[in-house]
Amino acid sequence: GHEQLLKMMEERMMDVEQKLRLVKRLLQDKVNQLKEQLSKNTKADAMVKDLYVENAQLLKALEMTEQRQKTAERKNYLLEEKIANLNRIVKNLASPSFNA
């Protein structure tokens, strides 16, 4: 009975060792998976920061472009006013000469 008990204990120990190796392998797989995910997250974080900076630069460029457009529109309006005034002057100058 003593040898039988010893044999059962050995079998149980071997079973426990096998289960421990399996758990260790599963844990190592999970660790590798988490390391890979961390690497991906780090890269994604860097990309988000780069995009944030690029977005800020684009917004500044857009702001400057809009400002230039407003300035150009103002200058265009003033030029149109001057053209209209010049046309009036030319019309006024031309009118008496046709009458004469």
C-alpha positions as CSV (number, residue, x, y, z in Angstrom):
1,G,0.0,0.0,0.0
2,H,2.9,2.3,0.7
3,E,4.4,1.9,-2.7
4,Q,1.0,2.3,-4.3
5,L,0.5,5.6,-2.4
6,L,4.0,6.7,-3.5
7,K,3.3,5.9,-7.1
8,M,0.0,7.8,-7.0
9,M,1.7,10.8,-5.4
10,E,4.4,10.7,-8.2
11,E,1.7,10.6,-10.9
12,R,-0.1,13.5,-9.3
13,M,3.1,15.5,-9.1
14,M,3.8,14.8,-12.8
15,D,0.3,15.9,-13.6
16,V,0.7,19.1,-11.6
17,E,4.1,19.8,-13.2
18,Q,2.5,19.3,-16.7
19,K,-0.3,21.7,-15.8
20,L,2.2,24.2,-14.4
21,R,4.2,24.0,-17.7
22,L,1.0,24.6,-19.6
23,V,0.1,27.6,-17.5
24,K,3.6,29.0,-17.8
25,R,3.4,28.7,-21.6
26,L,0.0,30.4,-21.6
27,L,1.2,33.2,-19.4
28,Q,4.3,33.7,-21.6
29,D,2.0,33.9,-24.7
30,K,-0.1,36.5,-22.9
31,V,3.0,38.5,-21.9
32,N,4.2,38.4,-25.5
33,Q,0.8,39.5,-26.7
34,L,0.7,42.4,-24.1
35,K,4.3,43.5,-25.1
36,E,3.2,43.6,-28.8
37,Q,0.1,45.6,-27.9
38,L,2.2,48.0,-25.8
39,S,4.5,48.5,-28.8
40,K,1.5,49.2,-31.1
41,N,0.0,51.6,-28.6
42,T,3.3,53.4,-28.3
43,K,3.5,53.8,-32.0
44,A,-0.1,54.9,-32.2
45,D,0.5,57.5,-29.4
46,A,3.4,58.9,-31.3
47,M,1.3,59.1,-34.5
48,V,-1.5,60.9,-32.6
49,K,1.0,63.4,-31.3
50,D,2.4,64.0,-34.8
51,L,-1.1,64.4,-36.2
52,Y,-1.9,66.9,-33.4
53,V,1.1,69.0,-34.3
54,E,0.4,68.8,-38.0
55,N,-3.2,69.8,-37.4
56,A,-2.1,72.8,-35.4
57,Q,0.2,73.8,-38.2
58,L,-2.5,73.4,-40.8
59,L,-5.0,75.4,-38.8
60,K,-2.4,78.2,-38.5
61,A,-1.8,78.1,-42.3
62,L,-5.6,78.1,-42.9
63,E,-5.9,81.2,-40.6
64,M,-3.2,83.0,-42.5
65,T,-4.8,82.0,-45.9
66,E,-8.1,83.3,-44.8
67,Q,-6.5,86.6,-43.6
68,R,-4.8,87.0,-47.0
69,Q,-8.2,86.3,-48.7
70,K,-9.9,89.0,-46.7
71,T,-7.1,91.4,-47.5
72,A,-7.3,90.6,-51.2
73,E,-11.1,91.0,-51.1
74,R,-10.8,94.4,-49.5
75,K,-8.2,95.5,-52.1
76,N,-10.4,94.2,-54.9
77,Y,-13.4,96.1,-53.5
78,L,-11.3,99.3,-53.4
79,L,-10.0,98.7,-56.9
80,E,-13.6,98.2,-58.1
81,E,-14.6,101.5,-56.4
82,K,-11.7,103.3,-58.1
83,I,-12.6,101.8,-61.5
84,A,-16.2,102.9,-61.1
85,N,-15.1,106.4,-60.2
86,L,-12.7,106.6,-63.1
87,N,-15.5,105.4,-65.5
88,R,-17.7,108.2,-64.1
89,I,-14.9,110.7,-64.7
90,V,-14.3,109.5,-68.2
91,K,-18.0,109.5,-68.9
92,N,-18.3,113.1,-67.6
93,L,-15.2,114.2,-69.6
94,A,-16.5,112.5,-72.8
95,S,-20.1,113.8,-72.5
96,P,-19.3,117.5,-73.2
97,S,-17.1,116.7,-76.1
98,F,-19.9,114.8,-77.8
99,N,-22.2,117.8,-77.2
100,A,-19.7,120.2,-78.7
